[in-house]
Amino acid sequence: MKIKAGEKAPDFTLQNTEGEKITLSTIIGDNNVVLLFFPLAFTSTCTHEMCIMRDNMKMYNSLDARLIGISVDSFFTLKEFKKAENLNFTLLSDFNKEVSKKYGALYKDYFGMQGVSKRAAFVIDKEGEVVYQEILEDAGNLPDFQAIRETLSSLN
């Protein structure tokens, strides 16, 4: 299944870095949400992407956006990744690969590993509608951060 702009964002519940369950529908309404799926914590491109988001948090806050990073790593691994990189936003573990699959952001084979998240970005407005989506086949590429910012700006 591939989610497209204009569709309702599929709801989900995943564990954060503290093992607490976070449900998307409880977040929507208060803020616009940017979901960033990434393949694996502690890898070069993923670390670079998450640090870009960390370093631009003031701008995302000013655009009334809540950032959420999602990977198939365990929440234990994500906790260490968040600490090591001083990340200032929520990371969620899709260890069972259900959400990545729902959003059409799951590799069947990634360097011999089965079921790794693709690098993808989704902007969800306060009504729960996907207003921007980008799923990258090449994990070495980064999402179009400018397009994400422009989409968020148009919502305010």
Secondary structure as GFF3:
##gff-version 3
##sequence-region A 1 156
A	DSSP	beta_strand	13	16	.	.	.	ID=ss1
A	DSSP	beta_strand	21	23	.	.	.	ID=ss2
A	DSSP	alpha_helix	24	27	.	.	.	ID=ss3
A	DSSP	beta_strand	32	37	.	.	.	ID=ss4
A	DSSP	alpha_helix	44	55	.	.	.	ID=ss5
A	DSSP	alpha_helix	57	62	.	.	.	ID=ss6
A	DSSP	beta_strand	65	71	.	.	.	ID=ss7
A	DSSP	alpha_helix	75	85	.	.	.	ID=ss8
A	DSSP	beta_strand	90	93	.	.	.	ID=ss9
A	DSSP	alpha_helix	98	102	.	.	.	ID=ss10
A	DSSP	beta_strand	106	110	.	.	.	ID=ss11
A	DSSP	beta_strand	113	117	.	.	.	ID=ss12
A	DSSP	beta_strand	119	124	.	.	.	ID=ss13
A	DSSP	beta_strand	130	136	.	.	.	ID=ss14
A	DSSP	alpha_helix	145	155	.	.	.	ID=ss15
###
